[in-house]
Amino acid sequence: MKTQNHFILAILLSVLFFGGCGEERTVEKPVVALVKAIQVASGANFVEKSFPGKASAAQEANLSFRVSGPLIRFPVKIGDEVRKGDLLARIDSRDFEVRLNNAKGQLTRATAALTLAEMEYARVQRTWQQDRGAVSESMIDQHRENYHQIKAGMQSLEASVTAAKDALSDTLLRAPFTGIVVKTFAENYEDVQAKIPVVRLIDIADIEFTVDIPEDDISRIPQVEKALIQFDIYPDRNFSARIKEIGKEASETTRTYPVTLVMAQSDDIKIYPGMAGRARFASGANSKELHPAIEIPLSAIFKGSGESDFVWVINPESRTIKRRQMKLGTLTRNGVTVLEGLASGEWIVTAGVNTLNEGQSVQILRSAKVSRN
């Protein structure tokens, strides 16, 4: 009986041992929060950056005639400097002079006919007033209608004369602005067609320079007081420029915005379209807009004890967060400036800050850089 009890106990122990081996121990993993974050960058980086670009003429045009015909004068060649109103090319005007003379002749004859019709209409009116039976009303109506028909025809002929004058004037191609001839599309004595370019003219009194600005920096451009351009061919010379236009739509491939600068042509050095260089942006001595205070979005800030302002700073190695007290400055168009508490290169959480806890593990959803304001 004792032996049987020992046997049953051994079976029970075996069941408990092997049954326990089949169970898996569950280990709780820390909850990882998905967060939006930005990396704080030094504002000095933007001021010291240079952006590649290319020069272009502030004004340029492919010029053509409004009428067709053979060229009889083409006095300009590539490289010629011309002033506004100078003759660039001329079409044979004889056919247009004939058309103008014909139109004038028709207008002269119509004018005489109108004068005669007006006199006849006035005569029958006077006769009718003196003797109602001498002139019928139908005759008066006929003379009145004849007078108005000739008058209407006169308006059409006057328009024809004006059109003929314009066509004759269009046989002369003149420079619409002061500039340089950079290309010709025809030879003298060739037949040219209306609206087909004959000469290309550019104005280099002012030079435009277009650069592509990354989306991280584009918000700083409206705050810039001055820009300097350095051309590759003149590395020791800086040219002052001003911002003319800021593109409102980013390139889908590069995520950059086009910014156009404009500079006056130098007196001693000629800058021509196509010259490559780099542009730098700088703040003036009294500029407050580009003051090197770090700027962060308001959504990154939360209140702590004593109404202090805090942000969550991300440890890039451990991927955990730690709150840090901030000394805030002034509100800006993009958020608020931080006077103390953050350093360039640090990452901070920018959304859902009130749902996070000290030391919590996080994973960044989207990153960007914030420059100094």
Secondary structure, 3 states (H helix, E strand, C coil): CHHHHHHHHHHHHHHHHHHHHCCCCCCCCCCEEEEEEEEECCHHHHHHCEEEEEEEEEEEEEEECCCCEEEEECCCCCCCEECCCCEEEEECCHHHHHHHHHHHHHHHHHHHHHHHHHHHHHHHHHHHHHCCCCCCHHHHHHHHHHHHHHHHHHHHHHHHHHHHHHHHHCCEEECCCCEEEEEECCCCCCEECCCCEEEEEEEEEEEEEEEEEECCCHHHHHHCCEEEEEECCCCCCCEEEEEEEECCCCCCCCCEEEEEEEEECCCCCCCCCCCEEEEEEECCCCCCCCCCCEEECHHHCEECHHHCEEEEEEECCCCEEEEEEEEEEEECCCCEEEEECCCCCCEEECCCHHHCCCCCEEEEEECCEECEC
